[in-house]
Amino acid sequence: MRKVSFAVFGGPEVLRLVDAEEPHAGPGQIRVAVRAAGVNPVDWRIREGQFQEAHPVELPSGVGLDAAGVVDEVGAGIEGVEVGDHVFGEGSSTYAEFAVLSAWIHMPEGLTFEEAAGYPSVMETALRVIHEVGVRPGQTLLVSGASGGVGSAVLQIARDRGIRVIGTAGATNQDYLRDLGAVATPYGEGWVERVRRLGRVDAALDLAGSGVIRELVELTGDPRKVVSIADLGAPEFGVRFSGVAGSVPEALAETVGLISRGRLHIPVERSYTLAEAAKAHTDSQAGHTRGRRVIVI
């Protein structure tokens, strides 16, 4: 089968499309014929070796955590899923024609493979950081970098829970944030004062890693009310860096529930082929995403 792999840590250029042996489902796992794989910032952070100390990767390594596809192998001890079922979930080395998933759920009616591939890690992360930052219904959450995949999920989860959101993003994404229920304001000089004029901020999330931790602490008045998923230097300000995944099965179940109720939709901004994985990473690192990027097999 074909899969994307890297043998050394580095930039997008280290990614290679190679021929590899097909993986097989072990106990508690399933294998899918991948139809689409989600592109997440964690993918290129792993490729660069940023998480090597906390989560070592053995080289050469595949790429990707999220996938949607057709079940074609079921491991021992698995019930409730059969060969031929359409599922999406999380596993490893998902930029490939076949991948093994350790957490999955059946795709709800009307969801495409491309759309489904964009949800697993994004929703797990969004649900986790909303919990960790401790924001409650009726309070105001400031989201820095609100137009990407995680931001899009956070805004819609917050809206469903009765949490007011102030979202920052580029000038071209202001209407997008408003459509998702946020009070939108652009990046750039004077953004802190613009946020102040929009009212009290009870908690804040840094989703872009754009060097705003100090300002988020200033706006909330408490570093314990700020969580970052993108700035490894956040702990220097007393801010929590959230990098340990919670329950993926629970996140997938909540995802399907929100989609089924018409309360969640994250658009696919752009699709790539396996051969374009390096371009997908380059674009992901550049930021300014509106929704999700996926690789289509």
N, C-alpha and C positions, 0 to 999 in steps of 0.2 A: 504494500500500500504506500501511498505518498503521505508524508507528514513534514511539518516545519520543525527544524531542530537548530540548536546552536552548540558548538563545541568549545567556545571560549566566551567569556563575558565581554560585553562591549556594546557598541551602537547597533542600529538596525541592520547594518551591513553584515553582521555575524550570522544572521538568519539564513538558513539554507533549506531548500525543498529537496528532501531525500527520499529514497526508497527504504522502507523499514519493514520489519516483521510485524504482522498484525498482533495487537494485544488481545488477551482473552479475559473474560469475566471470572473473577475468583468468587469465593463465598461472600454473599452479601452485596454483590456487584452485578451490573448489567453492562453489556456492550451495545453500542449503537453504531449504525451506519450514519455518520455525521452529515447532516444537511446544512448546518450553519454553526459557526463558533463565535462567541462573543469576544470582542477586543476590549480589554480592561487595562487601566494604568498599571495595575499590579503585574501584568504580563511583561511590560518593558522594564519595570523596576527589577523583576527577577532576572531578566536578560542582562541587565547592567550589573547584577551582583549586589544590589543594595541590601537585600535581605539575607545574604549568605551567612552572616553570623547567627542570626536568630533562627532561620529556616534554611539550612544548607541544601544546595542543589547539586546533584551528581552529574557531571558532564560526561558525554554529551547529553543534552536534555531536550525534551519536547517543550512545546509552548501551549499555553491556554488552559483555562479552568472550566469555561462554560460551553455547553453545546446543546443543540436540539437535533433530534434525528429519529431514526426508526430502529427499534429494538431488534437485534438479530442474534443475541446470545444472553442467556439468563444464568447467573451463577447459583450455586447451591444455597438453599435456605431462603430463596426469594419467592414471595407470593404476591399476587395482585398485578402482575405485569407479564405479558406474553410477547413472543416474537411477533413482530409486525406492528406493535403499539407505537404510537407517536408520543415521545416524551421530551422533556427538557430538564436540564439539571447541571450538576457540577461534578467534575472528575479531574483528570489530568491529561496533558498532551492532546488537547482537543482540536488544535489546528492540524487535523488529519482526517483521512477518509474513514477511519474507525477509531473509537475512543471508548474507554471504560469509565462509567459513571459510578460514583459512590452514593450520590443523592439525586433523586429525580422525582418527577411528577408527570402525570398525563397532561398533555396539552389541551387547554380548553377549546371549545369549538370556535372557529373563526380566527384563531391565532396562527400566523404563518411561522414556518421554521425560522426565518430571518428575525422576526420579532421576538420569538420565544428565546432565541440564543442570547438576546441582550439582557435578560432579566435576572438570572440566578445570583451572581456575585453582587450585582448592583443592588438588588432588593435585600439581600442578606446584610450588606454594608449599611444601607439606608436605615433599615429597622434597628440595627445594632447601635448606630451612633445617636439616633433619636432617643433610644433607651439610655445610653451612657450619659448623654448631656442632661438628662432629667427634665426635659421640657414637658409641660402639662397643658391640657386643653385650656384655652382662654389666655395662655401666655403667648409671647412673641419670640420667634426664633429667627435669628439672622443667619443666612446661608451665603457664604462667600464662595463663588464658583457654582452658581445654582443651575446653570443651563445644561451641564453634562448629564451623563447617565445617572449617577448617584443623586445629583441635585434634582433632576426631574422626578426621581422616585421620592425623595424626601419631601418635595413640595406637595405631591399628591397624597402621600401618607398623612402629612400634617393637615392638609385640607380635610381629609376624611375624619381626622381625630379632633377637629376644632381648634387647631393651633394656627395662629396668625404667623405668616412668614414674610420677612423682608429678604429679597433675593438680590444679590449683586451679580452682574454679568456684563459682557460687552454691549455696546450701544445697539448692535444689530439683533440682540436677543431679548430686548426689553419686552416686546409684545409677546414673545414666547413665554416668558415668566408670568406675565399677567394672565395669559390663557390658562396657566396651571394654578392660578389662584393666589399668586404672590404679589406683594407690593414690590415693584421693581425699581432699582436704581443702578446707574452705570458705575463701572470702575473709574479710576482716574482721580486727578487732583480734586480735593474737597469731598471725597466720598464719605469720610467719617462724619462730617457735618451734615451731609445730605441724609445719612442714616439717623443722626440725632433728631433731625426735624421730623422724622417719620414716627417718632415715639420711643418709649422705653424698650430696651432689648433685654430679655430675660435669660437667653442662652444663645450660643453661636457655634456654627460649624464651619471649619475650614476644609473645603473640598478640593481646592485648586493648588494649594502650596505656593501662593504668590507673595509670601513674605508679609502677611497681615496679622500674625498672631498677636503682636503687641497691641495693635489697634482693637482687635476683638476682645482682648482682656480689658482694655480701657472702656469699651462700650458696655460690656456686661458687668464690670466692676469686680469680677471674681474669676480667676483662672480655672477654677473647678467647674465653671459653667461654659467652658469652651472645650471642644474636641476637634482634633485634626486627623484626617486620614492621609494627608499629603505632605506635611512638613515634618521631616525627621528631627528638626531642631525645636519642635514645640515644647518638649519637656524642660528646656532651658527657661521657659517662662512659667513653669508650673502647670502647663497645659497637657492634657492626656493625648498621647498619640495612640489611636485605635488601629491595631493591626492584627488582632486575633479574632478569627471568625467565630460567630455564634452558631446556632442551630440552622443548618441549611434546609433540612426538611421542613422545619417550622416556617422559614422564610418563603419557601416554595408554596406551601399551603396558603399562606397569607396572600402571596402574589396572585394565585389562581382565584382566591376569593374576591380580591379587589377588581381583577379583570372581569370576572363574571358579573359583578355588580355595576360595571361600567365606571369604576372609580380610578382606574389606572390604565394609562397608555403611554409608552415611551417610544417615540418614533425612531426609525432607523435612518440616520443621517446619510450613511454611505456604506456600500457593500464592496468587498474585495475578494479576489480569488486567493487560493493558497499561495500562488506564485507572487502575489502582491502583499505578502505579510509584512515585509520591511516597510513598504509605503504605509500600511495601516498603522504600524508603530510610530513612524515619523509623524503622521497626522495626529495620532493620539497624544504624543509628547508635546505637540505644538499647542494643544488645548483648543479653546473656543468651540468645543463641540456643542451641538444642539441635539440631545438625545444620545443615540448609540451608534457605534460602528461594529460591523460584523464581517466575518469571512464566510463566504458561501462556497460549499463544496458541490 
